Amino acid sequence: MAKQPLNLEARRVRMVIVALPILVASSWVMYKRIYWGEEQRQLPTRLDENNRGVRLLDRETPEERQ
């Protein structure tokens, strides 16, 4: 059974419910970076004792891995 499409008001409410948390979270992160001087988080490129279970970025060439 096909669902009936939402009316315009319901689509707007759904858009606000989805978009508002994303807007608040991204604004908070940007505020901390700009005004508090917090650095952007970086993914590790090499494994060490502190990040054994983390997936690494592929910045190394295959020759560097050996």
PLY file of the C-alpha trace (Angstrom):
ply
format ascii 1.0
element vertex 66
property float x
property float y
property float z
element edge 65
property int vertex1
property int vertex2
end_header
0.00 0.00 0.00
1.50 3.33 -1.05
1.86 6.09 1.50
0.13 9.35 0.82
2.52 12.28 0.30
2.83 14.76 3.14
1.18 18.12 2.81
3.31 21.28 2.66
3.07 22.08 6.36
4.09 18.56 7.40
7.09 18.65 5.03
8.21 21.94 6.57
7.94 20.55 10.10
9.91 17.47 9.08
12.59 19.66 7.51
12.94 21.70 10.72
13.13 18.55 12.87
15.93 17.15 10.70
17.86 20.35 10.00
17.81 22.06 13.40
20.07 19.60 15.28
22.57 19.63 12.41
22.59 23.44 12.37
23.06 23.70 16.14
25.86 21.12 16.29
27.82 22.54 13.36
27.40 26.10 14.66
28.70 25.07 18.09
31.78 23.43 16.56
32.50 26.49 14.41
32.02 28.80 17.42
34.56 26.81 19.44
37.06 26.89 16.57
36.72 30.61 15.84
36.35 32.13 19.32
38.00 29.59 21.63
40.82 28.72 19.23
40.12 24.99 19.34
41.98 23.02 16.69
40.23 20.87 14.10
40.20 17.22 15.07
42.53 15.05 13.00
42.38 11.34 12.29
45.59 9.49 13.12
47.88 8.44 10.28
49.93 5.92 12.28
49.08 3.42 14.96
50.53 3.78 18.44
49.60 2.66 21.94
46.78 5.22 22.28
44.88 4.43 19.07
45.23 0.71 18.35
41.59 0.18 17.34
41.34 3.20 15.03
41.12 2.98 11.26
43.97 4.89 9.67
43.91 7.42 6.86
45.47 6.31 3.59
48.02 9.11 3.30
50.97 6.77 3.01
52.06 5.25 -0.27
52.39 1.45 -0.45
56.20 1.82 -0.42
56.10 3.74 2.89
54.04 1.01 4.54
56.71 -1.64 4.03
0 1
1 2
2 3
3 4
4 5
5 6
6 7
7 8
8 9
9 10
10 11
11 12
12 13
13 14
14 15
15 16
16 17
17 18
18 19
19 20
20 21
21 22
22 23
23 24
24 25
25 26
26 27
27 28
28 29
29 30
30 31
31 32
32 33
33 34
34 35
35 36
36 37
37 38
38 39
39 40
40 41
41 42
42 43
43 44
44 45
45 46
46 47
47 48
48 49
49 50
50 51
51 52
52 53
53 54
54 55
55 56
56 57
57 58
58 59
59 60
60 61
61 62
62 63
63 64
64 65
